[in-house]
C-alpha cells in the first residue's frame, strides 16, 4: 500500500504517492459513521487496512 485517499463531504485528503493498482470501498451511507481503522503490517510496510462502520 503506497497511498491512502479519504474523501469526506467537505474535502479529499491524500497521503503518500498514488501509483499501482487502485482499490476503493463503497461510500459510507448518511445513516452510518466511520468509527475506526484497523491495519496489518510486516517489517516496514502497511499490508492491509480496514475500517469499522457503525450504523446510527
C-alpha positions as CSV (number, residue, x, y, z in Angstrom):
1,X,0.0,0.0,0.0
2,X,1.6,3.3,-1.1
3,X,-1.1,5.8,-0.6
4,X,-4.4,6.5,1.2
5,X,-7.1,8.9,0.0
6,X,-10.0,9.8,2.3
7,X,-12.9,11.7,0.7
8,X,-15.4,13.4,3.0
9,X,-18.4,15.6,2.3
10,X,-16.1,18.6,2.9
11,X,-12.7,17.7,1.3
12,X,-10.4,15.0,-0.1
13,X,-7.2,14.1,1.7
14,X,-4.4,12.1,0.0
15,X,-1.4,10.6,1.9
16,X,1.5,9.0,0.1
17,X,2.3,8.5,-3.6
18,X,-0.6,7.5,-5.8
19,X,0.7,4.6,-8.0
20,X,0.0,1.0,-8.7
21,X,-3.4,-0.7,-8.6
22,X,-6.3,1.3,-7.0
23,X,-8.8,0.0,-4.6
24,X,-11.9,1.7,-3.4
25,X,-14.7,0.9,-1.0
26,X,-18.4,1.8,-1.2
27,X,-19.2,5.2,0.3
28,X,-20.4,5.2,3.9
29,X,-24.1,6.0,3.9
30,X,-25.5,9.0,5.7
31,X,-27.1,6.9,8.4
32,X,-23.7,5.5,9.4
33,X,-20.4,6.8,11.0
34,X,-16.8,5.8,10.5
35,X,-15.8,4.6,13.9
36,X,-12.2,3.4,13.5
37,X,-9.4,2.0,11.4
38,X,-7.5,-1.3,11.6
39,X,-4.3,-2.3,9.8
40,X,-1.8,-5.1,9.4
41,X,1.9,-4.6,8.7
42,X,5.0,-6.6,8.2
43,X,8.5,-5.2,8.7
44,X,8.4,-1.6,7.3
45,X,5.2,-1.6,5.3
46,X,1.5,-1.5,5.8
47,X,0.0,-4.6,4.1
48,X,-3.7,-4.2,4.8
49,X,-6.1,-1.6,6.1
50,X,-9.8,-1.8,7.0
51,X,-12.3,0.3,8.8
52,X,-15.2,0.0,11.2
53,X,-18.5,1.5,10.3
54,X,-21.2,2.0,13.0
55,X,-24.9,2.2,11.9
56,X,-26.8,5.0,13.6
